[in-house]
Each structure stands twice: as C-alpha cells, then as structure tokens.
Amino acid sequence: MLIMEAFAPRQLNYESGGPKDPGLLYAPSTIENDFEGLRIHESYELFIELNEGTFHQGLASVMRLRGVKGQGCI
C-alpha cells in the first residue's frame, strides 16, 4: 500500500513551505504515471492549513494519493 502527501505545483504561489523547484512538486497524474500497476483508490489535490514549525505555516497546496499494488483492495 502507498499513502502519499506531497506539495502540488500550485504551492509555488504560496510561502508556506515546500520546494521552489517545479520538478520537485507532484500532480496526481504525475504520481499515477510514476507508479504504474498501482490500483489507485484516491488521488486528488487540495488546500490545507499547515502548522508544522517555523518554515511550514499557512495555506498550502498538496496532493494526496492512496493505492495498492497487486491483488489487494481496501
């Protein structure tokens, strides 16, 4: 099972943390292509409020994914 949360490309519009290099940001479609063979149960982008220390504060754009490899299903 893979459970993932990563900064999304829209994060470049916010100062709440995350990489400033677009190549290090993830869209749901990018992750789905990277994990071929993974049965995707959820894959979406959303805005969340970060409160994770000095450099991760405020509104942020993230993507979340949940998937299973092989026959398993949740």
C-alpha positions as CSV (number, residue, x, y, z in Angstrom):
1,M,0.0,0.0,0.0
2,L,1.2,3.5,-0.8
3,I,-0.1,6.5,1.1
4,M,1.4,9.8,0.0
5,E,1.0,13.5,0.6
6,A,3.3,15.9,-1.4
7,F,3.4,19.5,-2.3
8,A,1.5,20.2,-5.6
9,P,2.6,22.6,-8.4
10,R,0.2,25.4,-7.1
11,Q,2.3,25.5,-4.0
12,L,4.7,27.8,-5.9
13,N,2.0,30.5,-5.3
14,Y,2.3,30.2,-1.5
15,E,5.1,31.0,1.0
16,S,4.1,28.2,3.4
17,G,7.0,25.9,2.6
18,G,7.8,23.2,0.1
19,P,10.3,23.1,-2.8
20,K,10.6,26.1,-5.1
21,D,11.7,23.8,-8.0
22,P,8.7,22.8,-10.1
23,G,10.4,19.4,-10.8
24,L,10.0,18.5,-7.1
25,L,6.3,19.1,-7.0
26,Y,3.7,16.5,-7.7
27,A,0.3,16.5,-9.5
28,P,-1.9,13.4,-9.1
29,S,-1.5,12.5,-12.8
30,T,2.3,12.5,-12.4
31,I,2.2,10.2,-9.4
32,E,-0.3,7.8,-11.1
33,N,2.1,7.6,-14.1
34,D,5.1,7.0,-11.8
35,F,3.5,4.1,-10.0
36,E,2.2,2.1,-13.0
37,G,0.5,-1.1,-11.8
38,L,-0.8,0.6,-8.6
39,R,-4.5,0.4,-8.1
40,I,-5.5,4.0,-7.2
41,H,-8.1,4.3,-4.6
42,E,-7.8,8.1,-4.1
43,S,-5.8,10.8,-5.9
44,Y,-6.6,14.4,-5.5
45,E,-5.2,17.9,-4.9
46,L,-6.5,20.1,-2.1
47,F,-5.6,23.1,0.0
48,I,-4.7,22.6,3.7
49,E,-3.5,24.9,6.5
50,L,0.0,23.9,7.6
51,N,1.2,24.4,11.2
52,E,4.3,22.3,11.2
53,G,7.0,24.6,12.5
54,T,8.7,27.8,11.5
55,F,9.1,27.1,7.8
56,H,5.7,25.3,7.2
57,Q,3.0,27.7,8.2
58,G,-0.1,28.8,6.3
59,L,-2.2,27.8,3.4
60,A,-0.6,25.1,1.2
61,S,-1.5,23.1,-2.0
62,V,-0.9,19.4,-1.7
63,M,-1.8,16.2,-3.5
64,R,-2.8,13.0,-1.7
65,L,-2.8,9.5,-3.1
66,R,-3.7,6.1,-1.7
67,G,-3.2,3.0,-3.7
68,V,-2.5,-0.7,-3.5
69,K,-0.1,-2.8,-5.7
70,G,-1.3,-6.2,-6.8
71,Q,-4.5,-8.1,-6.0
72,G,-5.1,-6.4,-2.6
73,C,-8.0,-4.0,-2.3
74,I,-9.1,-1.7,0.6
